[in-house]
Amino acid sequence: MIDHVLRVSLTCLLVLLGSGCGSGDREEPKPLEESVFDPLTSTLDKAEQVDDLNRDRMQQLNDQMEGNER
């Protein structure tokens, strides 16, 4: 019984080790193609940029307010 479990475990281990070995040649990723969602993603990117600017400006104003209170 133990021999059977050991044999199965070793077989599984060898299969996993063998599947991890590859040729080492990697394919270059394909360039992204344009899609119908491109305008939406660019709009989201612009909205994130505006949000970042607003957050930075709010931090500047908060810093100025704290400076005036002192």
Chimera marker file (.cmm) of the C-alpha trace (Angstrom):
<marker_set name="trace">
<marker id="1" x="0.000" y="0.000" z="0.000" r="1" g="1" b="0" radius="0.5"/>
<marker id="2" x="2.744" y="2.456" z="0.956" r="1" g="1" b="0" radius="0.5"/>
<marker id="3" x="4.734" y="1.447" z="-2.139" r="1" g="1" b="0" radius="0.5"/>
<marker id="4" x="1.734" y="2.268" z="-4.322" r="1" g="1" b="0" radius="0.5"/>
<marker id="5" x="1.275" y="5.711" z="-2.710" r="1" g="1" b="0" radius="0.5"/>
<marker id="6" x="5.001" y="6.430" z="-3.020" r="1" g="1" b="0" radius="0.5"/>
<marker id="7" x="5.013" y="5.351" z="-6.660" r="1" g="1" b="0" radius="0.5"/>
<marker id="8" x="1.997" y="7.531" z="-7.489" r="1" g="1" b="0" radius="0.5"/>
<marker id="9" x="3.506" y="10.502" z="-5.639" r="1" g="1" b="0" radius="0.5"/>
<marker id="10" x="6.834" y="10.155" z="-7.449" r="1" g="1" b="0" radius="0.5"/>
<marker id="11" x="5.054" y="9.833" z="-10.795" r="1" g="1" b="0" radius="0.5"/>
<marker id="12" x="3.060" y="13.006" z="-10.136" r="1" g="1" b="0" radius="0.5"/>
<marker id="13" x="6.220" y="14.820" z="-9.081" r="1" g="1" b="0" radius="0.5"/>
<marker id="14" x="8.056" y="13.769" z="-12.235" r="1" g="1" b="0" radius="0.5"/>
<marker id="15" x="5.143" y="14.817" z="-14.422" r="1" g="1" b="0" radius="0.5"/>
<marker id="16" x="5.026" y="18.235" z="-12.761" r="1" g="1" b="0" radius="0.5"/>
<marker id="17" x="8.775" y="18.708" z="-13.070" r="1" g="1" b="0" radius="0.5"/>
<marker id="18" x="8.725" y="17.619" z="-16.701" r="1" g="1" b="0" radius="0.5"/>
<marker id="19" x="5.882" y="19.958" z="-17.579" r="1" g="1" b="0" radius="0.5"/>
<marker id="20" x="7.812" y="22.882" z="-16.090" r="1" g="1" b="0" radius="0.5"/>
<marker id="21" x="10.691" y="22.383" z="-18.490" r="1" g="1" b="0" radius="0.5"/>
<marker id="22" x="10.283" y="24.284" z="-21.714" r="1" g="1" b="0" radius="0.5"/>
<marker id="23" x="12.377" y="25.252" z="-24.652" r="1" g="1" b="0" radius="0.5"/>
<marker id="24" x="12.942" y="28.722" z="-23.234" r="1" g="1" b="0" radius="0.5"/>
<marker id="25" x="11.763" y="30.384" z="-26.466" r="1" g="1" b="0" radius="0.5"/>
<marker id="26" x="9.132" y="32.944" z="-25.681" r="1" g="1" b="0" radius="0.5"/>
<marker id="27" x="6.819" y="34.465" z="-28.193" r="1" g="1" b="0" radius="0.5"/>
<marker id="28" x="6.552" y="38.214" z="-28.411" r="1" g="1" b="0" radius="0.5"/>
<marker id="29" x="3.151" y="39.414" z="-27.223" r="1" g="1" b="0" radius="0.5"/>
<marker id="30" x="0.862" y="40.456" z="-30.015" r="1" g="1" b="0" radius="0.5"/>
<marker id="31" x="0.241" y="44.192" z="-30.232" r="1" g="1" b="0" radius="0.5"/>
<marker id="32" x="-3.152" y="45.262" z="-29.017" r="1" g="1" b="0" radius="0.5"/>
<marker id="33" x="-5.614" y="45.833" z="-31.782" r="1" g="1" b="0" radius="0.5"/>
<marker id="34" x="-8.022" y="48.708" z="-31.809" r="1" g="1" b="0" radius="0.5"/>
<marker id="35" x="-11.464" y="47.908" z="-30.533" r="1" g="1" b="0" radius="0.5"/>
<marker id="36" x="-14.794" y="49.614" z="-30.182" r="1" g="1" b="0" radius="0.5"/>
<marker id="37" x="-13.958" y="50.260" z="-26.522" r="1" g="1" b="0" radius="0.5"/>
<marker id="38" x="-10.911" y="52.451" z="-27.230" r="1" g="1" b="0" radius="0.5"/>
<marker id="39" x="-12.859" y="55.739" z="-26.943" r="1" g="1" b="0" radius="0.5"/>
<marker id="40" x="-14.271" y="54.611" z="-23.607" r="1" g="1" b="0" radius="0.5"/>
<marker id="41" x="-10.901" y="53.597" z="-22.196" r="1" g="1" b="0" radius="0.5"/>
<marker id="42" x="-9.310" y="56.859" z="-23.289" r="1" g="1" b="0" radius="0.5"/>
<marker id="43" x="-12.187" y="58.727" z="-21.634" r="1" g="1" b="0" radius="0.5"/>
<marker id="44" x="-11.602" y="56.792" z="-18.422" r="1" g="1" b="0" radius="0.5"/>
<marker id="45" x="-7.893" y="57.581" z="-18.586" r="1" g="1" b="0" radius="0.5"/>
<marker id="46" x="-8.661" y="61.285" z="-18.980" r="1" g="1" b="0" radius="0.5"/>
<marker id="47" x="-11.113" y="61.151" z="-16.074" r="1" g="1" b="0" radius="0.5"/>
<marker id="48" x="-8.459" y="59.533" z="-13.867" r="1" g="1" b="0" radius="0.5"/>
<marker id="49" x="-5.994" y="62.282" z="-14.826" r="1" g="1" b="0" radius="0.5"/>
<marker id="50" x="-8.520" y="64.976" z="-13.937" r="1" g="1" b="0" radius="0.5"/>
<marker id="51" x="-9.238" y="63.217" z="-10.650" r="1" g="1" b="0" radius="0.5"/>
<marker id="52" x="-5.519" y="63.129" z="-9.857" r="1" g="1" b="0" radius="0.5"/>
<marker id="53" x="-5.217" y="66.854" z="-10.621" r="1" g="1" b="0" radius="0.5"/>
<marker id="54" x="-8.204" y="67.625" z="-8.399" r="1" g="1" b="0" radius="0.5"/>
<marker id="55" x="-6.767" y="65.518" z="-5.586" r="1" g="1" b="0" radius="0.5"/>
<marker id="56" x="-3.410" y="67.304" z="-5.865" r="1" g="1" b="0" radius="0.5"/>
<marker id="57" x="-5.087" y="70.719" z="-5.875" r="1" g="1" b="0" radius="0.5"/>
<marker id="58" x="-7.209" y="69.775" z="-2.851" r="1" g="1" b="0" radius="0.5"/>
<marker id="59" x="-4.062" y="68.720" z="-1.002" r="1" g="1" b="0" radius="0.5"/>
<marker id="60" x="-2.413" y="72.054" z="-1.850" r="1" g="1" b="0" radius="0.5"/>
<marker id="61" x="-5.441" y="73.963" z="-0.557" r="1" g="1" b="0" radius="0.5"/>
<marker id="62" x="-5.537" y="71.889" z="2.634" r="1" g="1" b="0" radius="0.5"/>
<marker id="63" x="-1.836" y="72.559" z="3.189" r="1" g="1" b="0" radius="0.5"/>
<marker id="64" x="-2.419" y="76.296" z="2.714" r="1" g="1" b="0" radius="0.5"/>
<marker id="65" x="-5.354" y="76.243" z="5.136" r="1" g="1" b="0" radius="0.5"/>
<marker id="66" x="-3.268" y="74.476" z="7.763" r="1" g="1" b="0" radius="0.5"/>
<marker id="67" x="-0.486" y="77.022" z="7.233" r="1" g="1" b="0" radius="0.5"/>
<marker id="68" x="-2.924" y="79.929" z="7.732" r="1" g="1" b="0" radius="0.5"/>
<marker id="69" x="-4.296" y="78.440" z="10.944" r="1" g="1" b="0" radius="0.5"/>
<marker id="70" x="-0.880" y="78.436" z="12.609" r="1" g="1" b="0" radius="0.5"/>
<link id1="1" id2="2" r="1" g="1" b="0" radius="0.2"/>
<link id1="2" id2="3" r="1" g="1" b="0" radius="0.2"/>
<link id1="3" id2="4" r="1" g="1" b="0" radius="0.2"/>
<link id1="4" id2="5" r="1" g="1" b="0" radius="0.2"/>
<link id1="5" id2="6" r="1" g="1" b="0" radius="0.2"/>
<link id1="6" id2="7" r="1" g="1" b="0" radius="0.2"/>
<link id1="7" id2="8" r="1" g="1" b="0" radius="0.2"/>
<link id1="8" id2="9" r="1" g="1" b="0" radius="0.2"/>
<link id1="9" id2="10" r="1" g="1" b="0" radius="0.2"/>
<link id1="10" id2="11" r="1" g="1" b="0" radius="0.2"/>
<link id1="11" id2="12" r="1" g="1" b="0" radius="0.2"/>
<link id1="12" id2="13" r="1" g="1" b="0" radius="0.2"/>
<link id1="13" id2="14" r="1" g="1" b="0" radius="0.2"/>
<link id1="14" id2="15" r="1" g="1" b="0" radius="0.2"/>
<link id1="15" id2="16" r="1" g="1" b="0" radius="0.2"/>
<link id1="16" id2="17" r="1" g="1" b="0" radius="0.2"/>
<link id1="17" id2="18" r="1" g="1" b="0" radius="0.2"/>
<link id1="18" id2="19" r="1" g="1" b="0" radius="0.2"/>
<link id1="19" id2="20" r="1" g="1" b="0" radius="0.2"/>
<link id1="20" id2="21" r="1" g="1" b="0" radius="0.2"/>
<link id1="21" id2="22" r="1" g="1" b="0" radius="0.2"/>
<link id1="22" id2="23" r="1" g="1" b="0" radius="0.2"/>
<link id1="23" id2="24" r="1" g="1" b="0" radius="0.2"/>
<link id1="24" id2="25" r="1" g="1" b="0" radius="0.2"/>
<link id1="25" id2="26" r="1" g="1" b="0" radius="0.2"/>
<link id1="26" id2="27" r="1" g="1" b="0" radius="0.2"/>
<link id1="27" id2="28" r="1" g="1" b="0" radius="0.2"/>
<link id1="28" id2="29" r="1" g="1" b="0" radius="0.2"/>
<link id1="29" id2="30" r="1" g="1" b="0" radius="0.2"/>
<link id1="30" id2="31" r="1" g="1" b="0" radius="0.2"/>
<link id1="31" id2="32" r="1" g="1" b="0" radius="0.2"/>
<link id1="32" id2="33" r="1" g="1" b="0" radius="0.2"/>
<link id1="33" id2="34" r="1" g="1" b="0" radius="0.2"/>
<link id1="34" id2="35" r="1" g="1" b="0" radius="0.2"/>
<link id1="35" id2="36" r="1" g="1" b="0" radius="0.2"/>
<link id1="36" id2="37" r="1" g="1" b="0" radius="0.2"/>
<link id1="37" id2="38" r="1" g="1" b="0" radius="0.2"/>
<link id1="38" id2="39" r="1" g="1" b="0" radius="0.2"/>
<link id1="39" id2="40" r="1" g="1" b="0" radius="0.2"/>
<link id1="40" id2="41" r="1" g="1" b="0" radius="0.2"/>
<link id1="41" id2="42" r="1" g="1" b="0" radius="0.2"/>
<link id1="42" id2="43" r="1" g="1" b="0" radius="0.2"/>
<link id1="43" id2="44" r="1" g="1" b="0" radius="0.2"/>
<link id1="44" id2="45" r="1" g="1" b="0" radius="0.2"/>
<link id1="45" id2="46" r="1" g="1" b="0" radius="0.2"/>
<link id1="46" id2="47" r="1" g="1" b="0" radius="0.2"/>
<link id1="47" id2="48" r="1" g="1" b="0" radius="0.2"/>
<link id1="48" id2="49" r="1" g="1" b="0" radius="0.2"/>
<link id1="49" id2="50" r="1" g="1" b="0" radius="0.2"/>
<link id1="50" id2="51" r="1" g="1" b="0" radius="0.2"/>
<link id1="51" id2="52" r="1" g="1" b="0" radius="0.2"/>
<link id1="52" id2="53" r="1" g="1" b="0" radius="0.2"/>
<link id1="53" id2="54" r="1" g="1" b="0" radius="0.2"/>
<link id1="54" id2="55" r="1" g="1" b="0" radius="0.2"/>
<link id1="55" id2="56" r="1" g="1" b="0" radius="0.2"/>
<link id1="56" id2="57" r="1" g="1" b="0" radius="0.2"/>
<link id1="57" id2="58" r="1" g="1" b="0" radius="0.2"/>
<link id1="58" id2="59" r="1" g="1" b="0" radius="0.2"/>
<link id1="59" id2="60" r="1" g="1" b="0" radius="0.2"/>
<link id1="60" id2="61" r="1" g="1" b="0" radius="0.2"/>
<link id1="61" id2="62" r="1" g="1" b="0" radius="0.2"/>
<link id1="62" id2="63" r="1" g="1" b="0" radius="0.2"/>
<link id1="63" id2="64" r="1" g="1" b="0" radius="0.2"/>
<link id1="64" id2="65" r="1" g="1" b="0" radius="0.2"/>
<link id1="65" id2="66" r="1" g="1" b="0" radius="0.2"/>
<link id1="66" id2="67" r="1" g="1" b="0" radius="0.2"/>
<link id1="67" id2="68" r="1" g="1" b="0" radius="0.2"/>
<link id1="68" id2="69" r="1" g="1" b="0" radius="0.2"/>
<link id1="69" id2="70" r="1" g="1" b="0" radius="0.2"/>
</marker_set>
